[in-house]
Amino acid sequence: MLDGSAPDSNAPDLNSYGIENLDKVMHFIAYCFFSVLAFLIVKSKSQFVGLCAAIVLYSLLLELAQSLMPFREASLADFIANTVGVIIGAILISKANRLSKTAWINRQIEKPIK
């Protein structure tokens, strides 16, 4: 039950892979990816920061909701891994953006094909 699944669940036990804290690593990677997706859909730095903050809030709400569900539990460690993932993802994509010489203001989103 350490993996947060129901006792009779067919969900894989992440501890069985032999990697300590694999669950937290997966949280980190997923939320890092979310911040990269956020970067790709916004048009300004302020929108990006706002969307990253919304992703962190979403993570908090998910953890709180889990505390209300049977066979689930809220985890401060999961929330921390999610938040760090958003922050590191935001830093990495921002640095990649600067290195590629693509300014926020000059980025244009292609119009969908009709």
C-alpha positions as CSV (number, residue, x, y, z in Angstrom):
1,M,0.0,0.0,0.0
2,L,3.0,2.3,0.1
3,D,2.5,3.1,-3.6
4,G,-0.9,4.7,-2.8
5,S,-2.9,2.1,-4.7
6,A,-5.9,0.2,-3.5
7,P,-4.9,-3.1,-1.8
8,D,-6.5,-5.2,-4.6
9,S,-5.3,-2.9,-7.4
10,N,-3.3,-4.1,-10.5
11,A,-1.3,-0.9,-10.4
12,P,2.5,-1.6,-10.3
13,D,4.3,-1.1,-7.1
14,L,7.1,1.4,-7.9
15,N,9.2,0.0,-5.1
16,S,9.5,-3.3,-7.0
17,Y,11.9,-1.6,-9.5
18,G,14.6,-1.3,-7.0
19,I,15.1,2.4,-7.3
20,E,14.6,4.3,-4.1
21,N,12.0,7.1,-4.3
22,L,11.2,6.3,-7.9
23,D,7.7,7.7,-7.2
24,K,9.2,11.1,-6.4
25,V,11.5,11.0,-9.4
26,M,8.4,10.3,-11.6
27,H,6.6,13.2,-10.0
28,F,9.6,15.5,-10.6
29,I,9.8,14.5,-14.3
30,A,6.1,14.8,-15.0
31,Y,5.9,18.3,-13.5
32,C,9.1,19.3,-15.2
33,F,7.4,18.3,-18.5
34,F,4.3,20.3,-17.5
35,S,6.3,23.5,-17.2
36,V,7.9,22.9,-20.6
37,L,4.4,22.4,-22.0
38,A,3.4,25.7,-20.3
39,F,6.2,27.5,-22.0
40,L,5.1,26.2,-25.4
41,I,1.5,27.5,-25.1
42,V,2.0,31.0,-23.6
43,K,3.0,34.2,-25.3
44,S,4.8,36.1,-22.6
45,K,7.0,35.7,-19.5
46,S,4.3,36.8,-17.2
47,Q,1.8,34.3,-18.6
48,F,4.5,31.6,-18.2
49,V,5.1,32.5,-14.6
50,G,1.4,32.6,-13.9
51,L,0.8,29.2,-15.6
52,C,3.7,27.6,-13.6
53,A,2.1,29.0,-10.4
54,A,-1.2,27.5,-11.5
55,I,0.5,24.1,-12.0
56,V,1.9,24.2,-8.5
57,L,-1.5,25.1,-7.1
58,Y,-3.0,22.2,-9.1
59,S,-0.5,19.9,-7.6
60,L,-1.4,21.1,-4.1
61,L,-5.1,20.6,-4.8
62,L,-4.5,17.1,-6.1
63,E,-2.6,16.1,-2.9
64,L,-5.4,17.6,-0.7
65,A,-8.0,15.7,-2.7
66,Q,-6.1,12.5,-2.2
67,S,-6.4,13.0,1.5
68,L,-10.2,12.7,1.2
69,M,-10.1,9.5,-0.8
70,P,-10.1,6.0,0.6
71,F,-6.9,4.0,-0.1
72,R,-5.1,7.2,-1.0
73,E,-3.0,9.6,1.1
74,A,-1.7,13.1,0.7
75,S,2.1,13.4,0.5
76,L,4.1,16.5,1.3
77,A,7.0,14.8,-0.4
78,D,5.0,14.4,-3.6
79,F,4.0,18.1,-3.5
80,I,7.7,19.1,-3.0
81,A,8.8,16.9,-5.9
82,N,6.1,18.4,-8.1
83,T,7.0,22.0,-7.2
84,V,10.7,21.4,-7.7
85,G,9.9,19.8,-11.0
86,V,8.0,22.9,-12.1
87,I,10.8,25.2,-11.0
88,I,13.6,23.2,-12.6
89,G,11.6,22.7,-15.8
90,A,11.0,26.4,-16.0
91,I,14.6,27.3,-15.4
92,L,15.8,24.8,-18.0
93,I,13.3,25.8,-20.7
94,S,14.0,29.5,-20.0
95,K,17.8,29.0,-20.4
96,A,17.2,26.9,-23.6
97,N,15.0,29.8,-24.9
98,R,17.8,32.3,-24.3
99,L,20.5,30.0,-25.8
100,S,18.4,29.6,-29.0
101,K,18.2,33.4,-29.3
102,T,14.4,33.2,-29.5
103,A,13.0,36.1,-27.5
104,W,9.6,35.9,-25.9
105,I,8.3,38.8,-27.9
106,N,9.5,37.3,-31.3
107,R,8.0,33.9,-30.7
108,Q,5.0,33.3,-33.0
109,I,2.6,30.4,-32.9
110,E,1.7,29.0,-36.3
111,K,-1.9,29.3,-37.3
112,P,-3.7,26.0,-37.6
113,I,-4.1,24.6,-41.1
114,K,-7.7,25.0,-42.2
